[in-house]
Amino acid sequence: MEALESFKGFEAGAILGERLAPDMITFGEQFSVICNKVEAHIAKLNARRPAGTTRHRDVISGVEH
């Protein structure tokens, strides 16, 4: 992600707050939605309840740069 931000001239971490279109959620929020969806599907496959939703800032802070 750092390479993309550097290439595009964004500040570090700024790309996570960007939107592809004005009516879309941010990239960071989209990342969070996908993580929560994956967790829910894995829980369903394992016949257990999902752990709950995670806010995108919590997910992003756990991603190594």
Buried (B, 14 or more C-beta within 10 A) or exposed (E): BEEEBEEEEBEEEEBBEEEEEEEEEBBBBBBBBEBBEEBBEEEEEEEEEBEEBBEBEEBBEEEEE
